[in-house]
Amino acid sequence: MKTTSLKTFGAGIAALALMLVLATSARAGLVIEQVSAPVITDSWSVNFYAYGVTFDEITGTIVSGGPFEIPGLTLPSSTFPYPANPSGWNVVAGDTGTVASLSGPATSTLLFTANFTGGLPTGNPPTLGFSVYDGGTLVGETSLLVWNGSEFEVVPEPTTMIAGALLLLPFGASTLRILRKSRAA
C-alpha cells in the first residue's frame, strides 16, 4: 500500500472516530426498557426499568394513541427481580392523560409502571417517549416507543439516523476517489 493511501485511510478512520464520539456523546447512557408483558384488565399497564444516568424525575409523553390512566406513571408494588424502588418517589401532580411524571430523590435505577386506560389497543397503538431530568436539567430521553401489540419498539430518532449517515461519508468519498483513479489508469 502506498504512503498516500495509508495517510488517506488513517484520516478516514480518524474522521469516523470523531463522528462516532460526537454522535454518541449527546445521549450518554440512559436506558429505559420494557421488562414485563402487559397486564390487561379494563385498563392495562407495562413495567419499565430506567438506568444508566442519575436522575430525579421521569416524564412520559403520549404522542399518539393512549391515553394514560390517572396517574399515568406509578411505582409497582413488586420489584422482583429488579432492585427495590427508592423511597420518596411519587407521582407528580398534573397528569393530563397525555403527560405523566414521577419524581423523587436522585437515583440511577428505577422500576416504574406506565398505566393506560381502556383495553389493549388495536387500531390506534400508543406512541410514547420518556424524558429524564436531574435537578431540572434534561439528562436523557428515549426515542419514541411504538406499541406493536405485545411490546414497545424503539424508533430511531432523526438525529441518530443523521449521525449514522454521517458515519458513511468518509467511506463514500474514499470509494469515489478509488473509482476515479482506476478509470484514469
KOLVOTI-938562 format. One record per residue: residue in three letters; residue number from 1; y, x, z of N, C-alpha, C, CB in turn. Coordinates in pm, whole numbers, plus 50000, padded with zeros to 5 digits. Glycine has a CB too. Example, Ala and Ser with C-alpha at 12.3 -4.5 7.8 and 13.67 -1.06 7.14 Angstrom:
2
ATOM  aa   i   n_v   n_u   n_w  ca_v  ca_u  ca_w   c_v   c_u   c_w  cb_v  cb_u  cb_w
ATOM ALA   1 49431 51319 50780 49550 51230 50780 49670 51320 50780 49553 51131 50905
ATOM SER   2 49775 51285 50708 49894 51367 50714 50003 51290 50787 49940 51408 50572
This chain:
185
ATOM  aa   i   n_v   n_u   n_w  ca_v  ca_u  ca_w   c_v   c_u   c_w  cb_v  cb_u  cb_w
ATOM MET   1 49882 50085 50000 50000 50000 50000 50124 50089 50000 50000 49904 50122
ATOM LYS   2 50220 50054 49920 50340 50135 49911 50425 50118 50036 50420 50099 49787
ATOM THR   3 50514 50215 50061 50602 50211 50177 50694 50090 50174 50685 50338 50185
ATOM THR   4 50747 50056 50055 50837 49939 50045 50762 49810 50076 50902 49931 49904
ATOM SER   5 50636 49803 50034 50556 49684 50065 50534 49671 50215 50421 49690 49992
ATOM LEU   6 50508 49785 50281 50488 49783 50426 50617 49741 50497 50443 49921 50475
ATOM LYS   7 50731 49790 50450 50858 49752 50511 50883 49603 50492 50974 49834 50452
ATOM THR   8 50857 49553 50372 50877 49410 50345 50784 49326 50432 50852 49379 50196
ATOM PHE   9 50659 49371 50443 50562 49299 50525 50606 49299 50671 50422 49362 50510
ATOM GLY  10 50652 49413 50721 50698 49424 50859 50819 49336 50885 50732 49568 50893
ATOM ALA  11 50912 49333 50791 51031 49249 50806 50992 49101 50807 51133 49277 50692
ATOM GLY  12 50897 49065 50723 50849 48925 50720 50784 48885 50851 50750 48905 50605
ATOM ILE  13 50703 48973 50907 50638 48945 51036 50742 48934 51146 50535 49057 51070
ATOM ALA  14 50842 49022 51146 50948 49016 51248 51026 48885 51238 51043 49136 51234
ATOM ALA  15 51058 48843 51115 51130 48717 51096 51045 48599 51143 51170 48698 50949
ATOM LEU  16 50916 48603 51112 50825 48498 51154 50818 48490 51307 50685 48523 51096
ATOM ALA  17 50808 48604 51373 50802 48607 51519 50930 48552 51580 50777 48749 51569
ATOM LEU  18 51045 48589 51524 51173 48539 51575 51182 48388 51560 51289 48607 51502
ATOM MET  19 51144 48335 51444 51149 48189 51423 51054 48117 51518 51115 48153 51277
ATOM LEU  20 50937 48175 51542 50841 48114 51633 50897 48109 51775 50710 48191 51631
ATOM VAL  21 50960 48216 51819 51021 48219 51953 51131 48114 51962 51079 48360 51984
ATOM LEU  22 51217 48106 51862 51326 48008 51864 51273 47865 51858 51421 48032 51747
ATOM ALA  23 51168 47842 51782 51114 47708 51768 51048 47660 51897 51014 47703 51655
ATOM THR  24 50986 47750 51972 50913 47709 52091 50997 47715 52218 50792 47794 52108
ATOM SER  25 51107 47788 52217 51184 47805 52340 51256 47677 52382 51283 47916 52323
ATOM ALA  26 51286 47589 52288 51361 47468 52321 51278 47370 52402 51409 47401 52194
ATOM ARG  27 51148 47371 52390 51062 47276 52459 50963 47350 52547 50988 47186 52357
ATOM ALA  28 51014 47427 52640 50929 47517 52716 50846 47444 52820 51012 47622 52783
ATOM GLY  29 50720 47426 52793 50625 47398 52898 50595 47257 52942 50666 47464 53007
ATOM LEU  30 50671 47154 52906 50641 47020 52955 50519 46964 52883 50762 46927 52936
ATOM VAL  31 50426 46908 52961 50311 46838 52905 50300 46704 52975 50179 46921 52920
ATOM ILE  32 50291 46596 52897 50260 46463 52951 50143 46412 52869 50384 46365 52945
ATOM GLU  33 50031 46388 52937 49913 46345 52864 49853 46220 52927 49808 46457 52861
ATOM GLN  34 49791 46137 52843 49722 46018 52890 49593 46063 52956 49694 45917 52773
ATOM VAL  35 49566 46011 53077 49447 46055 53149 49354 45942 53186 49487 46129 53272
ATOM SER  36 49381 45820 53135 49288 45711 53162 49290 45613 53047 49323 45640 53294
ATOM ALA  37 49181 45541 53034 49178 45431 52938 49266 45320 52994 49031 45380 52913
ATOM PRO  38 49315 45229 52909 49400 45122 52961 49323 45029 53052 49461 45043 52847
ATOM VAL  39 49390 44981 53157 49335 44878 53244 49395 44747 53194 49368 44904 53397
ATOM ILE  40 49311 44659 53140 49360 44540 53073 49331 44416 53156 49298 44527 52933
ATOM THR  41 49436 44346 53197 49423 44214 53261 49521 44124 53186 49455 44219 53419
ATOM ASP  42 49603 44045 53258 49708 43970 53190 49814 44067 53139 49772 43866 53284
ATOM SER  43 49824 44182 53205 49909 44290 53157 49818 44411 53145 50031 44316 53255
ATOM TRP  44 49874 44526 53114 49789 44644 53103 49866 44768 53144 49735 44661 52959
ATOM SER  45 49792 44871 53182 49855 44993 53231 49773 45114 53189 49870 44989 53384
ATOM VAL  46 49841 45229 53182 49777 45355 53144 49831 45464 53235 49804 45389 52993
ATOM ASN  47 49742 45550 53285 49784 45663 53367 49821 45782 53279 49673 45703 53465
ATOM PHE  48 49929 45851 53319 49973 45974 53254 49986 46082 53360 50109 45953 53179
ATOM TYR  49 49972 46207 53317 49986 46322 53406 50092 46413 53347 49850 46397 53427
ATOM ALA  50 50196 46443 53423 50305 46530 53379 50296 46662 53454 50444 46463 53401
ATOM TYR  51 50310 46773 53381 50306 46904 53446 50370 47010 53356 50160 46944 53480
ATOM GLY  52 50394 47126 53414 50439 47240 53335 50582 47285 53361 50424 47209 53193
ATOM VAL  53 50668 47197 53411 50805 47234 53446 50837 47168 53580 50908 47190 53335
ATOM THR  54 50939 47214 53648 50983 47150 53772 51076 47035 53736 51053 47251 53868
ATOM PHE  55 51051 46918 53796 51131 46800 53763 51143 46709 53884 51070 46724 53646
ATOM ASP  56 51245 46624 53884 51263 46527 53992 51286 46384 53940 51380 46568 54080
ATOM GLU  57 51276 46365 53809 51287 46230 53752 51215 46225 53618 51435 46188 53735
ATOM ILE  58 51144 46115 53595 51081 46087 53466 51134 45953 53418 50924 46086 53476
ATOM THR  59 51179 45949 53293 51225 45824 53234 51141 45794 53111 51375 45830 53198
ATOM GLY  60 51084 45674 53108 51009 45629 52991 51094 45530 52913 50874 45566 53032
ATOM THR  61 51094 45542 52781 51171 45452 52695 51081 45395 52587 51293 45525 52633
ATOM ILE  62 51076 45263 52577 51001 45198 52470 51093 45183 52350 50943 45059 52515
ATOM VAL  63 51054 45242 52238 51134 45235 52116 51098 45110 52037 51114 45360 52030
ATOM SER  64 50971 45075 52037 50927 44951 51972 50808 44898 52048 50891 44975 51823
ATOM GLY  65 50777 44770 52028 50664 44709 52100 50700 44685 52244 50540 44798 52090
ATOM GLY  66 50599 44679 52328 50624 44662 52470 50636 44516 52505 50750 44737 52512
ATOM PRO  67 50714 44482 52605 50796 44569 52689 50723 44614 52814 50923 44498 52727
ATOM PHE  68 50793 44697 52896 50739 44736 53026 50733 44614 53116 50825 44848 53090
ATOM GLU  69 50633 44614 53201 50631 44521 53313 50732 44576 53413 50485 44506 53375
ATOM ILE  70 50783 44493 53501 50878 44541 53602 50800 44560 53732 51000 44441 53621
ATOM PRO  71 50792 44677 53794 50850 44803 53746 50765 44864 53635 50865 44903 53861
ATOM GLY  72 50830 44935 53547 50761 44990 53431 50680 45114 53458 50858 45020 53326
ATOM LEU  73 50726 45199 53549 50652 45320 53587 50625 45313 53737 50730 45450 53550
ATOM THR  74 50503 45343 53776 50466 45342 53918 50376 45462 53945 50395 45208 53957
ATOM LEU  75 50349 45486 54073 50252 45587 54113 50120 45515 54140 50300 45668 54238
ATOM PRO  76 50009 45563 54086 49881 45495 54109 49836 45511 54253 49774 45548 54014
ATOM SER  77 49756 45415 54299 49707 45422 54436 49599 45530 54451 49652 45286 54481
ATOM SER  78 49525 45557 54345 49421 45659 54348 49464 45777 54262 49285 45603 54300
ATOM THR  79 49446 45898 54312 49488 46015 54236 49370 46100 54189 49580 46099 54319
ATOM PHE  80 49249 46065 54226 49133 46143 54185 49120 46137 54033 49003 46090 54253
ATOM PRO  81 49092 46245 53961 49066 46381 54009 49189 46469 54006 48957 46443 53926
ATOM TYR  82 49310 46412 54000 49432 46490 53990 49493 46513 54128 49533 46421 53898
ATOM PRO  83 49580 46611 54141 49642 46637 54271 49716 46514 54322 49738 46756 54262
ATOM ALA  84 49727 46502 54452 49795 46388 54513 49940 46382 54466 49789 46396 54667
ATOM ASN  85 49991 46260 54450 50131 46243 54414 50217 46289 54529 50162 46096 54377
ATOM PRO  86 50328 46355 54500 50415 46398 54608 50478 46279 54679 50524 46492 54555
ATOM SER  87 50497 46292 54809 50558 46182 54883 50707 46174 54849 50538 46199 55036
ATOM GLY  88 50765 46057 54867 50907 46040 54843 50942 45998 54701 50976 46166 54875
ATOM TRP  89 50842 45986 54611 50869 45941 54475 50869 45789 54472 50765 45998 54375
ATOM ASN  90 50963 45731 54401 50967 45585 54390 51033 45541 54260 51041 45525 54509
ATOM VAL  91 51023 45412 54235 51081 45354 54113 51232 45356 54125 51030 45208 54091
ATOM VAL  92 51297 45397 54017 51443 45395 54012 51487 45255 53975 51498 45500 53910
ATOM ALA  93 51587 45203 54043 51637 45069 54014 51686 45063 53870 51751 45029 54112
ATOM GLY  94 51678 44944 53810 51735 44925 53678 51633 44926 53566 51835 45031 53652
ATOM ASP  95 51503 44908 53597 51405 44892 53489 51445 44770 53407 51259 44878 53546
ATOM THR  96 51453 44785 53276 51504 44676 53192 51399 44614 53102 51615 44727 53109
ATOM GLY  97 51279 44664 53103 51179 44619 53007 51161 44721 52896 51219 44484 52948
ATOM THR  98 51267 44794 52861 51253 44899 52759 51275 45039 52818 51352 44876 52645
ATOM VAL  99 51335 45048 52937 51355 45177 53003 51306 45165 53147 51506 45221 52999
ATOM ALA 100 51229 45263 53192 51179 45264 53329 51180 45407 53380 51037 45203 53338
ATOM SER 101 51207 45425 53510 51217 45560 53565 51150 45571 53701 51363 45602 53577
ATOM LEU 102 51109 45692 53733 51061 45731 53865 51144 45851 53908 50907 45764 53864
ATOM SER 103 51169 45863 54038 51238 45984 54086 51190 46019 54225 51391 45964 54085
ATOM GLY 104 51216 46142 54265 51176 46188 54397 51204 46336 54412 51029 46160 54422
ATOM PRO 105 51148 46396 54517 51169 46540 54540 51110 46621 54424 51105 46584 54674
ATOM ALA 106 51168 46737 54396 51123 46820 54284 50975 46854 54296 51206 46949 54278
ATOM THR 107 50906 46846 54183 50764 46878 54175 50736 46935 54037 50675 46753 54203
ATOM SER 108 50617 46989 54017 50580 47034 53883 50455 46962 53834 50556 47185 53883
ATOM THR 109 50403 46867 53914 50288 46787 53871 50305 46645 53924 50154 46848 53921
ATOM LEU 110 50273 46548 53842 50284 46409 53886 50191 46321 53803 50429 46359 53875
ATOM LEU 111 50110 46243 53871 50028 46141 53808 50104 46010 53821 49884 46131 53873
ATOM PHE 112 50131 45942 53709 50205 45816 53715 50147 45716 53617 50354 45840 53685
ATOM THR 113 50182 45590 53635 50128 45481 53555 50238 45411 53479 50053 45382 53644
ATOM ALA 114 50215 45386 53350 50304 45303 53269 50243 45163 53264 50325 45362 53124
ATOM ASN 115 50322 45063 53303 50274 44925 53310 50342 44841 53201 50302 44864 53451
ATOM PHE 116 50262 44762 53129 50313 44683 53018 50282 44535 53039 50255 44732 52885
ATOM THR 117 50367 44447 52988 50344 44304 53002 50251 44255 52892 50477 44226 52998
ATOM GLY 118 50193 44138 52918 50107 44074 52817 49975 44147 52802 50178 44069 52684
ATOM GLY 119 49892 44095 52712 49763 44157 52686 49779 44282 52602 49670 44060 52617
ATOM LEU 120 49666 44343 52568 49667 44464 52486 49731 44433 52352 49523 44518 52467
ATOM PRO 121 49827 44513 52306 49899 44482 52182 49810 44501 52059 50023 44570 52170
ATOM THR 122 49833 44416 51959 49760 44432 51833 49855 44448 51716 49667 44312 51809
ATOM GLY 123 49946 44352 51696 50032 44355 51580 50151 44448 51591 50079 44219 51551
ATOM ASN 124 50204 44466 51711 50325 44547 51730 50300 44650 51839 50447 44457 51766
ATOM PRO 125 50229 44758 51806 50195 44855 51910 50318 44925 51965 50097 44958 51856
ATOM PRO 126 50319 44952 52096 50436 45018 52154 50448 45163 52111 50429 45011 52305
ATOM THR 127 50571 45205 52096 50605 45344 52071 50697 45385 52184 50673 45366 51929
ATOM LEU 128 50661 45488 52260 50746 45528 52371 50759 45678 52382 50692 45472 52500
ATOM GLY 129 50860 45720 52455 50883 45861 52480 50917 45882 52626 50995 45915 52390
ATOM PHE 130 50897 46003 52676 50930 46035 52814 51030 46149 52817 50802 46073 52894
ATOM SER 131 51132 46135 52900 51229 46242 52926 51215 46282 53071 51376 46196 52893
ATOM VAL 132 51224 46413 53097 51203 46465 53232 51328 46544 53272 51075 46554 53241
ATOM TYR 133 51377 46516 53393 51502 46576 53441 51479 46652 53570 51609 46468 53462
ATOM ASP 134 51562 46753 53592 51564 46826 53718 51711 46841 53759 51493 46967 53705
ATOM GLY 135 51750 46774 53867 51888 46777 53911 51984 46719 53809 51928 46918 53942
ATOM GLY 136 51939 46619 53733 52024 46556 53633 52026 46627 53498 52161 46547 53684
ATOM THR 137 51959 46742 53488 51955 46818 53363 51822 46792 53293 51974 46970 53388
ATOM LEU 138 51827 46759 53164 51706 46738 53086 51629 46869 53077 51740 46684 52944
ATOM VAL 139 51503 46869 53124 51423 46991 53119 51306 46978 53022 51371 47024 53258
ATOM GLY 140 51287 46861 52965 51181 46844 52867 51167 46700 52826 51049 46896 52921
ATOM GLU 141 51111 46680 52710 51079 46545 52665 50961 46551 52571 51201 46478 52596
ATOM THR 142 50885 46444 52568 50772 46439 52477 50820 46387 52343 50658 46351 52532
ATOM SER 143 50738 46409 52244 50757 46338 52119 50730 46192 52149 50664 46394 52005
ATOM LEU 144 50764 46106 52055 50730 45966 52075 50579 45953 52076 50792 45876 51964
ATOM LEU 145 50531 45862 52158 50388 45836 52169 50360 45700 52109 50340 45844 52318
ATOM VAL 146 50268 45692 52014 50238 45567 51946 50100 45520 51988 50246 45583 51791
ATOM TRP 147 50090 45395 52034 49964 45337 52078 49877 45305 51959 49989 45212 52163
ATOM ASN 148 49751 45352 51959 49661 45325 51847 49553 45224 51882 49598 45453 51799
ATOM GLY 149 49562 45163 51999 49463 45064 52041 49374 45114 52153 49378 45025 51925
ATOM SER 150 49363 45246 52171 49284 45299 52282 49355 45414 52352 49149 45345 52232
ATOM GLU 151 49450 45477 52284 49524 45585 52347 49658 45604 52276 49443 45716 52346
ATOM PHE 152 49745 45682 52339 49874 45715 52279 49858 45843 52199 49985 45729 52387
ATOM GLU 153 49905 45843 52076 49900 45961 51991 50040 46023 51984 49849 45925 51848
ATOM VAL 154 50046 46154 51993 50174 46224 51987 50219 46232 51842 50164 46367 52050
ATOM VAL 155 50344 46196 51818 50404 46205 51685 50498 46325 51685 50480 46073 51645
ATOM PRO 156 50481 46421 51595 50569 46539 51597 50715 46499 51578 50527 46638 51487
ATOM GLU 157 50802 46563 51656 50945 46538 51641 50995 46606 51515 51022 46589 51765
ATOM PRO 158 51103 46554 51456 51157 46618 51335 51189 46766 51354 51283 46544 51291
ATOM THR 159 51239 46802 51473 51271 46944 51496 51147 47031 51491 51341 46962 51631
ATOM THR 160 51034 46977 51535 50908 47052 51529 50865 47072 51385 50798 46979 51608
ATOM MET 161 50879 46967 51303 50840 46979 51163 50932 47075 51088 50842 46840 51095
ATOM ILE 162 51061 47072 51120 51156 47164 51057 51123 47308 51095 51303 47130 51098
ATOM ALA 163 51092 47331 51224 51056 47466 51269 50931 47514 51196 51034 47468 51421
ATOM GLY 164 50834 47425 51178 50712 47462 51105 50742 47499 50961 50613 47349 51108
ATOM ALA 165 50831 47423 50898 50868 47454 50759 50940 47589 50752 50958 47344 50701
ATOM LEU 166 51026 47617 50850 51097 47745 50851 51001 47863 50864 51199 47748 50964
ATOM LEU 167 50891 47840 50936 50793 47948 50953 50729 47986 50820 50686 47906 51052
ATOM LEU 168 50727 47893 50725 50664 47922 50596 50757 47994 50498 50617 47793 50533
ATOM LEU 169 50887 47993 50523 50983 48053 50430 50956 48200 50398 51120 48040 50485
ATOM PRO 170 50931 48286 50498 50906 48427 50463 50785 48446 50372 50888 48509 50589
ATOM PHE 171 50681 48366 50394 50562 48379 50310 50589 48329 50169 50445 48301 50372
ATOM GLY 172 50666 48222 50156 50701 48171 50023 50786 48271 49946 50776 48039 50035
ATOM ALA 173 50884 48330 50013 50970 48429 49948 50888 48551 49906 51085 48471 50042
ATOM SER 174 50799 48594 49992 50714 48709 49962 50626 48680 49841 50628 48746 50085
ATOM THR 175 50570 48561 49836 50483 48523 49723 50561 48521 49593 50420 48385 49748
ATOM LEU 176 50683 48467 49596 50765 48465 49475 50797 48606 49427 50896 48388 49500
ATOM ARG 177 50827 48698 49519 50854 48837 49481 50732 48901 49416 50898 48919 49604
ATOM ILE 178 50617 48878 49474 50493 48937 49420 50465 48881 49281 50373 48910 49514
ATOM LEU 179 50482 48749 49262 50458 48689 49132 50556 48743 49028 50468 48537 49140
ATOM ARG 180 50681 48759 49066 50782 48811 48975 50748 48954 48934 50922 48805 49040
ATOM LYS 181 50706 49035 49030 50669 49175 49000 50549 49182 48907 50640 49252 49129
ATOM SER 182 50449 49095 48932 50327 49100 48850 50355 49055 48708 50216 49014 48910
ATOM ARG 183 50448 48963 48685 50484 48919 48549 50561 49030 48476 50570 48790 48555
ATOM ALA 184 50645 49102 48550 50724 49209 48489 50636 49327 48447 50834 49258 48587
ATOM ALA 185 50525 49346 48517 50438 49461 48490 50354 49448 48367 50350 49484 48605
